[in-house]
């Protein structure tokens, strides 16, 4: 008996020669029965061919047995055969045909049951796939809704980020403008401080010169009014008054200078601590400028008093006093 591989190879050859399903199954039945001595069945035919529906091999097998019976009947009706042999051969073929037909019907019923089971299983699988598809569709819809929400949140976040970026840019611009203003104010403060220092140096120089002139005038007055005690006492009294005013003026000038230095230090500390108090700093600088003006005015007043002192000293010189006394006696 040939192996299964040889049978399968011959069936593959038949598939190339017969493209029609019914003709292919008929040839496979003949191959198995006549060449390999195998009684064909519907399940075995379908196992070898794997083509068409499950009813195709059963129909082909029934037709094969019908044709075989017809051929056997023709041979049995041959006139040369004895009557007993004809009857025996007819009965044998009839028996074989009946058994083959019954077997084919049984296998066809089994195949139908198997096909129905497979169909039911396929329908169940299809229903499961449809349910899974519906669940997947619902999940996809949920994911689409979630995606839309995320896109909306992303747009809102981008808008908020853009607003924060613009606010930060505006704050940075305002900060740079304030820093520029503070720099200008610091430069202006340095200029005012330098101007005040220069004016203060000038005032100190003028005071020192006035002190020197006052000291010289005092020495000259003491030498010139030794013989004029009464006039000297009056002159000394006036000189003491001038000295007192001079010392008061100097003390006031030093006090104003100390106050200005203190105010300048406090103004610098406040400027570093709170740059936003620009208006207060400007007012303080205006007040300090007014104090500087007052100091200048006091210095001018001191110069006027020094000139007055010089005039008094000239009046009380010894020669001038003697001339005035002689003029007074001549008039008497």
Buried (B, 14 or more C-beta within 10 A) or exposed (E): EEEEEEBEEBBEEBBEEBEEBBEBBBBBBBBBBEEEEBEBBBBBBBEBBEBBEBBBBBBBBBBBBEEBBEEBBEEBEEEEBEEEEBEEBBEEBEEBBEEBBEBBBEBBEEBEEEBEEEEEEEEEEEEEEEEEEEEEEEEEEEEEEEEEEEEEEEEEEEEEEEEEEEEEEEEEEEEEEEEEEBEEBBEEBEEBBEEBBEBBEEBBEBBEEBBEBBEEBBEEBEEBBEEBEEBBEBBBEBBEEBBEBBEEBBEBBEEBBEEBBEBBEEBBEBBEEEBEBBEEBEEBBEEBBEBBEEBEEBBEEBBEBBEEBEEBBEEBBBEEBEEEEEEEEEEE
